[in-house]
Amino acid sequence: MLRVAQSSGKGGVVAIKSREAYEYHFVSRPEERTLAQSLGEAFDITYGDQSKGYSFWFADPHEHVCERFGLRDEVLVLYSAHDVIHRRFVHHSR
């Protein structure tokens, strides 16, 4: 696992589980990398990609988050640089 030790401003560290995910998606997207860093205390980002102008990531919750919220699987994170996500995008992502 590649641990990218970059502060989130809250003392968190974002953990990217594969070098490919970090290099393929987050290196060229500093805004998303900053947001991912803010999730680092609770989640490991395991995958990132982009489709039709929207980005999506899979976030693997840390054990304390799983226990607190009853999560068992990864969480899908949708990111858009736009103010509005169109309904059809959410419909097609199913």
BELJOWO-V872632 format. One record per backbone hydrogen bond with DSSP energy under -0.5 kcal/mol. CO is the residue of the C=O (numbers start at 1). NH is the residue of the N-H. E is the energy in kcal/mol with one decimal. If there is no record, write none. Layout:
# BELJOWO-V872632
CO;NH;E + CO;NH;E
This chain:
# BELJOWO-V872632
1;3;-0.6 + 2;4;-0.6 + 2;16;-1.1 + 3;5;-0.9 + 4;6;-1.6 + 6;14;-0.7 + 12;8;-1.0 + 14;4;-1.0 + 14;16;-0.6 + 15;17;-0.6 + 15;45;-1.3 + 16;2;-0.9 + 18;22;-1.6 + 19;23;-2.9 + 20;24;-3.0 + 21;25;-1.9 + 21;26;-1.0 + 22;27;-1.9 + 26;29;-1.0 + 29;33;-2.3 + 30;34;-2.1 + 31;35;-1.8 + 32;36;-3.0 + 33;37;-2.1 + 34;38;-1.3 + 35;39;-0.7 + 36;39;-0.9 + 37;40;-1.2 + 39;42;-1.9 + 39;43;-2.5 + 42;62;-3.1 + 43;15;-0.5 + 44;46;-0.6 + 44;60;-3.6 + 45;17;-1.4 + 47;58;-1.8 + 49;56;-2.5 + 51;54;-2.1 + 54;51;-3.1 + 55;79;-3.0 + 56;49;-2.2 + 57;59;-0.5 + 57;77;-2.7 + 58;46;-2.8 + 58;47;-1.0 + 58;60;-0.5 + 59;61;-0.7 + 59;75;-2.8 + 60;44;-2.5 + 62;65;-0.8 + 62;66;-2.2 + 63;67;-2.4 + 64;68;-1.8 + 65;69;-2.5 + 66;70;-1.7 + 66;71;-0.7 + 75;59;-2.7 + 75;77;-0.5 + 76;78;-0.5 + 77;57;-2.3 + 79;55;-2.8 + 84;86;-0.6 + 86;89;-1.2 + 86;90;-1.1 + 87;91;-2.2 + 88;92;-2.5 + 89;93;-1.3 + 91;94;-1.0
